[in-house]
Amino acid sequence: MTEGTHVSEMDDPRDGIFTQQRPWGQFQQFVSNERVTVKIITVEPGHRLSLQTHDHRGEFWQVLDGPIVVTVGDRTWTAQPGEAVWVPCHAVHRMANQGDQAGRLLEIAYGDFDEADIVRLEDDYARDA
């Protein structure tokens, strides 16, 4: 995200991901020289995150283990390991694990990161926004 670009105007960062082959294998580069917050999220079997939105960040997810059931906007699908997902700023989204083992996602959040930016629309754990 270049200086002066608002996160809601940001292009889908999946287009910038590239894979580089090396003698020992390969690496994938997801982001370079950007202001981001990086997490690995673990979703336990039978659990899901709240259905939510954010006003100040977009999120890129790379499924590490799974499958993980993903909702972005009005689309819900089963994302497989290695799948890249873009959640634009303001998009309704959720991830869930319907499997029998923990599932993990790499999350790269673009924009101003603050856990208080979560607007919960539905929540299985009775948490407020």
N, C-alpha and C positions, 0 to 999 in steps of 0.2 A: 504494500500500500504506500504510494508515494505521498510525500508531505503535501497537505492540502486536499487530499482525496478523502471524502467522507465514506465511512464503511458501508453505508447503504448504497453507494454508487460503485462499489468495488466489483470488478469482474470476478468470475468464478476462478479461483486459483488452481483448480485441477489442470487447467491448460498449461501451467508452468511446471508441472511435475515432470522430472525426467529420470531415466535410469541410465547409469553409467556402468559399463562392463569393466571389470578388472581381472587380473590373472587369478585372484583368489575368489572371485565370484562377482558381485555387483552391489551397488548402492542406489537407493532412490533419494533424490533431493526434492523436498517438499516446499521449502521456503529458503530465501537467502536475503540477508540484510533488510529484514522487515521487523517492525515492532509487533511481536506476537506473544501469546501465552500458550505454553505447551503442557498438556496433561496426558496421562494414560488413565482412562476410565474403565473400571472393572464393574460389570453388571452380573450379579449372582443369578443362578438359575431361578426362574419363576418371578423375577423382579423386573421393574421398569422404572425409568426416570419419569418425572412429571412431564405432562404435556405443557410446553412452555414456549415463550418467545424472549427475545432480547432486543433492546432498543439501541445498544451501543456496540454490538459486535456481530460478526458473521463467524461461522465455525466450519472448519474442514475436518472431516472424520475419515480415518483410514482404519478399516476393520482389521484387527490383528488376529483374534480368535472368534469363533462364532459357530454358527451364524447368529447374527443380531437382527432383530426386527426393527426397522427404521421407519419413522414417519417424518416426512418433510412436506409441509403444505397439506394438500389433500391426497397425497400419494403415500401408501404404506407398502413396504416390500421387505423381503428377507435378504439382507446384505451378507455376502460371503466374505471370508478372509481375503484380504487384498483389495477389496472394493473401496473406492474413494467416493465420499459423499460431501456435497456442498450444502450448507444450511445458510442461506442469505440472512442478513440482518432483517428482523421483524418476522421471519418465517416461523410458523408453528412447527414444532418438532418434538421428537421423543425417540428414545431407544429402549428396547426391551430384549430380555433373554428368555426364550421359551425352551431352551435346551436343558441338558442335565449337567452341564459344566459351566464354570464362570466364563464369560466372554469379555474381551478387552478391545478398546478402541483407542487409537492415538487421536487426540483432539488438538488442533491448532486454531486458537481463537484470534481473529483479526479485529483490531479496534481497541476501545477502552475496556479493559477487562475488570469486572467487579462482580462478585457473586450476588450482590444486591440488584444486579441488572436482570435477574430472573423474574419473569412474570409468569406465574403458574396458573394455567387454565384448568388443569385437573391434576390431582396428586393422590396417590395411594396411601400416603403417610400423613395426611391431614395437616400438611404444612401450609402456611400462608405464603403469599407472593413475596 
